[in-house]
């Protein structure tokens, strides 16, 4: 009797995977690990001279964007302080966990990265067009709001509410 189930137990994905392996394979956990590592590197670069020549400018997105184009990416994962990191962590945990259930890790990371890059670039460029001089921007807030928007726009409850209000889905996404 026990021989009947052995093929079934080993046939599904992750059957032989450990809990630690499953956690480390989770794109939400991967994103949070990168956020912590990059944020700590940012704090070290801000407050201490580093042996590798690491400077705060490596992480902070500022105008003109072409001067340090890599900061379009590094600024998403860097945070100004522990409170900033904690607030973005909560958002990634809540909304990212929902999206991770339906998206591949590649699509999750690509969405997080693209929404973060677009949000950071728009913030810096729009502020410079208005004549404001900002020191730069850090954090995953734009990417986390992208995650939240994705959840809200694809949520069946949101669709139900918009249908009841007589609003088209595209208008609800903009609101």
N, C-alpha and C positions, 0 to 999 in steps of 0.2 A: 504494500500500500504506500509506503513512504517513497518508493521509487517513482510513482506517478508524478509527484510534485517537484522532483529535483530539476527536471528540464525547465519547468515554469519559473521556479525561484531564480534560476541563473539567467533567464532569458531577457528580463527587463533591464533597461539602462540603469546603471548604477548599482546593480545587484551585489557586486563585490566591492563596492566603494565604502570607505570608512566615513564616519560622520565628519571628521576633520577634513577629509578630501572634498566632501560635498559642500562644506562651509567655505572652503578656500576657492572652490569653483564658482561660487555665487558672485555675480557681477556687482551686487550691492556691497558685499564684503570687500571685493577687490577695489572698488571705487573708494570706500572709506579708508582702506589701508593706504592708498596713494594719497588721499587728502591729508592723512596724519603725517606721513613721511615728508611730503612736500611742505606742509605747514611748519613742521619742526625745522626743516632746512631753512625756511624763510626766517623764522625767529632767530636761529643761530646766525644767519647772515646779517640780520639787522642789529643784533646786540654784541656780536663778537667778531674779531678778525679770524677768518677761517684759513686753514693752511692751503686750501685748494683755490683761493681767490674767489670764492663764492660771495656774490654781492646781492643785496636786496633787489637791485634792478633786474636780476635774472628772473624774478618772479612777478614783478609788478607791471601790469599792463598800463601803458601811458601813450599819449600822443607825441609824436607821430608814430603810427603803428608799424611803419616800415623800419624804424630804427632797431627794434628788438622784436622781430616777428614771432619768435618762440614763446614770448610772454602771452600770446593769444591762448596757448595751452597751459603753460605753467601757472598763470594767474587764476585759472579755474580751480586748481587743486590747492593753492596757497591761501592761507587765512591770516588775518591780522592778529588774532589772539584766540585763546581757548574758548571764550564765549561765542565768538564768530564761528569757529569750527564746530562747536556743539550745536548751534542753531541750524547750521546747514546739514549736520549729521542727522538730526531729527527729521528734517525734510527728506533727505535721501532714504532714510530707513522707512518712512511711511510710504511715500509715493514710489520710490524706487523698487521696494519690495513687491508692490502691486504689478508694476511693469515687468519685473524680472520673471513673473509667473508666465507671461505670454510672449516674451521676446527672447531671442537668442542672446548670449553674452555679447557677441559682436555688435548686434543691433542696439543693445542697451548702451554699450560704451560709445558707439558712434553717435547716438541720439544725445547722450549726456555731453559729449565733447562738442558737437555742432551747436547745440543750443547754448552752451556756455560761451563758445567763441563768438557767436552772433550777439549775444547779450552784452558781453564785455566790449566788443568792438563798437556796437551801437552806443553804449554809454559813453565811451571815451570820445568817439567822433562827434556825437551830438553835443556833448559838453564843450568841446573845443570850437564847434561852429557857433555856439552861443557866446563865445568869448570867455568862458570860465577856464581858469587854469587849475587843473586838478593834479595832485601828486601821482595819481594812478588809482587803479582798482584791483582788488583781490577778491577771491571767493567764488563759491559755487552757487551763489544765489540765483543767477540767471539760469543755470542748468537745472536747479531744483524747481524753479518756477516753470521751466519747460516740462519737467516730470509731472508737476501738479497739473499743468494744462493738458497734458496728454491723458492723464487719468480722468480729468473732468470731461474732456471732449469725447472720450471713448466709453464713458460710463453709461450703462443702460438707464440708471436713475436720472442722469442729466438729460438724456434723450427724452425720457418720459416727462420731465418738468418742462423742457422746451416745447414739446408737443402740446402740453396742456396750456402753455402760455401763448401758443400760436406763433412761436419764434422759430425761424430756420436755424439749423444746427450751426451754420457759419456765423451767425450773429451771436449765438451763445458762446462760441469759442472766443470771439472778439471781446465780449463782456467779461 
